[in-house]
Amino acid sequence: MFNKIVLIGLISFCFFNCKNKKNTLVEIAQTKVRVSALPKTIKSPNNNPTTKEKVDLGRLLFFDPILSGNKDVACATCHHPKNGYAEFRDISIGVNGQGFGNKREFKQPNDIPFVKRNAHTVLNTAYNGINMSNHYSPEDAPMFWDSRVNSLEDQALEPIKALEEMRGTHFSDTEILNEVVKRLKAIPEYQTLFENVFEEDEPIASENIGKAIAAYERTLVTNNSDFDKYMRGDESAISLAEKEGFELFKKVGCINCHNGPMFSDFKMHVLSVPENEKLDSIDTGFEAQFAFRTPTLRNLRFTAPYMHNGTLASLEKVLEFYEDLSFKKSRNPHIETTQIDTLAQNLTVKVKDMSLIISFLNTLNDDTFDKTVPEHVPSGLQVGGDID
C-alpha cells in the first residue's frame, strides 16, 4: 500500500510541477511503447541457424548471376551495397538490362517489362514484422510490398522465379529453380561450399539456396543510427531540431502507421499513390484493393524515389502527398477518396512542419552496414550481374 501511495504521489508531482517540460511521464511512456531502438541481436529461424560459412555462401549466391535465367542478373543488381542494398530508380530493370542504378537501361531489342514495384532495401529485413513490443518471428516475417510471402528464406527465391526480375523467357517459373540447382551442381567450388554448410545427401537444393541467401541478408542491419543511440539514452545523439521533428512526427500522426523499432506497422493501407506510367497495367496491390504494406522509414537516404512504385521523388514530395490526403484529394483516378485509409486522411502535416520532420527522419540513417563485394563468384560470371 505504501509503495502505491508513493507512486501516485510521484506521478501527481510530475503532472502538477513539471508543466514546463516537453514530455510528461505519460508522453515518455507512450514514446517508449510506440518506438524504440532496433535490437542489437538478430533472430534466426530454428531450421536455419546462422553460421559464418552459411553467410559467406549466401553472399556469393547474392552476387552471382548464375541464379538468373540469362546469367546476367544477380540479387545484387537491384540491391547493391553502393546503393544501400536498394536502388536509386523508381522501378527496376532486371532481365535484358545493362548498367547500374539510375543509369541502367534495357538492351535492344527488348520484350521484357519493367519490374512492377520499387526495390525494397534489404537492410534490416532481418527485423521485418517486429512490433512495438520488440517481438518478431523470423519464420513469419512479411516480405514484399504485398506481404505475399513470409520469411527471408521464401523471399530469396521469388525474384529468381519472376520473369522480369531474374528468370527471363527461356525458362518457366516451375523450371527455373531446377535449372539453377543443376548449374550449381556443375561448379566444383559450389559443390564444396554447399557440402560444408549443409550436411545432407543433396546439399545443393533450392531450399538451401534460399537459406544461405537469407542467412547473409540477416547480417545486413543498421541498428546503431543516431536515433538508436538517442533511444538507448544518449541525449546528445540528435539535435534540438531533430528532437522537435520527432515530436512533430508523432503529433501530426505519422507514428500511427510508422511505429515500432522499424517505423512500420507492417500492415496494408490504401493511399492513392499516382500510377507509374512506365507500367503497362494498373497495380492493384494486396488482394486487388490498391493496398500496400507500410515501408520502414529507416535509411531513407538510400531508398529514393519513394512509395511502392517510386513515383514520389523526394521526402518533401511524400509529405506534400500526405498533406493532399488530409484535404481529401486522391492522386490516383482509380481510387475514390472514400477508399483511402482514414489514418492517412487524418494526418495534419503542414508545410511549415516538413523540414523539421525530414530532419528527424535523417536520424534513422546509418551507413555502417557491411559493404563487402566479392572479388569473384564461383561461376566466373560478372560479379553483381551486367552492371558495368
N, C-alpha and C positions, 0 to 999 in steps of 0.2 A: 504493500500500500504506500509506504514511504517513497519508494522509487517512482511509483506512478505520479505522486504529488510533485516530486522534484522535476520529473519530465514535463508535466503540464506547466509547471512554473517557468521552466526554461523556454518552452515554446511561447508562452504568453509574453515573457520578457522580450524575446526576439521580435515578435509581431508588434509590440507596442513601443519598443525602444530602439528598433533598428530600421525605422522607416526611410532613412536616408540612404540605405544600402540598396544596390541594384537587385540583389537576389535575396528573397526571403527563404526560410527553411523549406517551405513548400516548393518554391520555384527551383531550388537546388535539387530537391528530391526528384521533382519531375524531370529535370535535365538528366540526372543520373540514370533514371529509368529509361528514358526515351533515346538517348545517345550515349555512347561510351567509346573508349579506345578499343581498337581491334585486339583480340587476344594475342599474346606473344607466342603461343604454341598452336600448332595446326593438327587437326584430327585427320586420321586416315580410316577408310573402311576396314572392317575386320578381315575381309577377304583380300585386301590389297595393302598390307603394311609397307611403309616407305623404307627403302634401303638405298644406300649410295649407288650401288650397282644398277638398281632399277631406274633411279633418277638419271644416271648417265646414259642408259639405254634409251630412256624416254626422250632425252634431249636430242640424241642422234636422229631418232624417228621424227621428231618435231621439225627438224631442219632438212630432212631427206625427201626430195621429190619422188622417190621410188614409190611412195604411197599414193601417188596420183595416176590416173588413167594414162595420161600422155607423158608422164615422168617429167613434168615441167612446173608443177605447183607443190609446194610444201605447206605445212601448217604455218610456218614462219613467213610465208609470202605475204599474208594479210595480218599476221600477228608477230611482227618483228620487234626485237628489243630496242632498236633505234627509234621506233615509234611507240614505245611504251607498251609493246605487245598488243597494239591496236593498229589503226591505220588512218592517216590523215586524208580520208576520202569519205564522200557521202555514202556510197555503196561500192562494194569491191568488184574487182575484175580478177577472176580466178583462172579457169581454163582458157587457153589460147591468148593469154595476156603476156605482156613484156614490159619490164620497167619496175620501178619501186615507188610505193606510196602514191602520192597525188600525180606522179608522172607516169604511172602505169597506164598502158593503152592496149586495146585489142590488136592482135595481128590481123592482117587482111589476107585473104577473105575471112569473114567471121560469121558464124551462125550460133554463137554462144551468147546467152543473155547475161546481163549484169547479175551479180549476187543480189538477192532480194532485199537484204537488210544491212544496216550499218554494222561493221565488225565490232563486237564487244571486245574490250580489253580482257586478256587472260589474267592480268594481275588481280590477285585477291579472290579469284573464283573458288579458291580453296575454302572460303568462308560463305559461299552462296547459301542462302536460306537462314543465315544467323538472325535470331530475333532480338528483341530489346532486353532479354534476359541472358544474352550471350549463348543461347542454346542453338545447336545446329547438328544435323546428321549428314555426314558426307555421302551416305548411301542414297539420301533423298533430296540432295541439293538441286534446286530448279536451274535449268540451263536454257539458254537462248531467249530471245525476246518474247516467245510464246510459251516458255517453260515446257516444251514438248517432250523433253527427256529429263531424267533425274540422274545426277552423279556425273563427275568428270569422266569416269570410265566410259559411260554411254555417250557422252558428248563428244569425246575424242574421235569416235568412229563416224559420226553423222556427216561431217564435211567430206570425208572420203567417198561417201555414197551419193552426195549431191552433184548432179550433172554440172552445174555452172561453177561450183566451188573447186572440186578436185577430180571428179570422176571422168568428165568428158563424155563423148559419144561412142567410144569404142567398146564400152562395157555397160551392162545393165546394173541397176542398183543391187541386184541379187548376185551378180557375178564378181563385182569389183573386189570385195574383201578376199574372196578365194584367190583371185589373181595376185593381190598384194602378198598374201601368205606364200604363194608359190614363188614369187620373186625373191622374198626374203630368205626362203629356204635354199635358194640357189647361190646365196652370198655367204662364203665361209665365215667372215667376221660376224655377221648377224647370227649364224648358227651357234657360234661360241658364246656370244653375249647373251642370247636367249637361254641357252643351256645353263649358264652361270646364275641367271636370275630366277628362272622358273624350273624347278626340279620336277619335270613331268615327262611323260613318254613323248608328247608332241609339244615342246615348249613354244614353237612358233605357231601361234593361233591368233585369230582376230581378237579374241577376248584379252589375250595377253598384250597385244599391241595397244589396246585401249588402256590397260592397267599401267603399262610403262609410261605412256604419254601423260596419263593422269597423275602419276607419281611425280613426274617432272613439273607439271603445271602447279602442283601443290607447293612447290618451293618458291613460286613467283609471287611473293607477298610484299606489301608495303605497310607494315604495322608500326612505323615509327615516324609518322608525319608530325608536323608541329602541333596539329590538333590532338594527336595521340599523346604527345608529351604533356600538353595542357591538361587533358583529362586524367592523366596519371599524377597530376599535382604540380607541374611546373607552370606557375602563373605567368612567367616571363616568356613562355614559348610562343605566344601570339600577342600581337599588339593591341592597344586600346581600340583602334579602328576595327580590327578583326573581331574583337570581342563584341563590339557594337553590332557588327554584321551578323554575328551568331545570334544575338538577341533578336534582331530583325527577322532572321531566317525562321526563328520559332514563332515570333509574333504574327507574321503575315500568313503563316500556315504551311510553309514548305515542309516542316517537320512532320506533318500529318501522314505523308507518304514516304518521305525520305528520313527514316528513323533507324534506330539500331546502329551497331558499330559500322555497318556497310552503307548507312544512309539509304536504305531501301527496305520497304516492307515486303518486297518480293511478291506483290500482288498485281493483278491485272487492272488496268484503268483505261477508260476511253477518253481521249483528249482532243481529237480533231486536228491532228498534225497534218499539214499540207501533203499532198501526194508528191512523190518523186517522179518527175516527167521522164526520167530515163527508163522507167519500168513499163512494160507492155500491158500489164494488168494491175488492177487495184489490189492493194494488200489489205485484206480484211482482218488480219491478225488472229488472235486467240478465238477459236470457235466462231469465226466469221462475225465477231462482234465489234471489230475495229479496236480491240483492247490489246494492250501491250504491257509487259512487265516493267515495273519501276526499276530503272537502272541505278547502279551505285553512283554516288557523287564523288567518289574517290578518284584521284588522278585525272581530273577533267582536263588538265593541261595536255594530256596525251590522246584525248578521245574526240576532239573536234573533227568535223562538224557533228551536231548533236541530234538526238531523238532516233527513233527506230529506223528511219530512212535517211538520216543525215541532212535534212532539208533546212535546219537552222544552223547558221554558220558560226555563231558565237554565243557566249553566255548572255550577253546583252539581248540578243535576238530571242533566246529562250525565255528570259524574264519578260520581255515585251509580249511574247506569245501568251504567257500566263496572265499578263495584265489584260489582254484581249478577252481571255476566257472569263475573267471576272466581270466583264461588260457584256457577257452572253454572246460573244462573237465566235462563230465557227470558221476555221480556216480550211475546212475540208467540205466540199459540196455534198459529199456522200454521208455526212454525219450531221444530224439535227442537233441543235443546242440542248434539246431535252435528253439526248443520249450521253452528253458529256458528264463525266464524273462530278458529283456535287462537291467533293473535296477540292477539285481543281477550280470549279466555279466560285468557291467561297474564299479563294486566296485574295489577299488585299495588297498585292505588290504594287508599289508606286515607283515612278521614275526616280524620285529623289532617294529611294532606298537601294537602288540597284547596285551602285558602285560599292557600297558597304557590304552587301550580301555577297557580291563577287569576291571582294577582299577576303571574306570569311571562307568562301569555297576554296580559295587558293591555299588555305592552311591544310587542306586534305590531300595536297600533292606530296609525293615522296618519290624521289628518283634513286633511292638506294637499292633498287631491286637488282637481281642477277642479270647481267647483260652479256653473259658468255655466249659466243657464237663458235661452234665447232670449226676447226680449220678444214676438216674434210668430213664426209659422211661415207659409210661403208659401201654404198652403191657406186661411188665415184662420180656421181652427178653433181651439178652445181649446188652448193650449199644455199638453202633457202629458196630454191626454185629459180626460174628465169626472171631475176630481178635486176640484172645489170643492163 
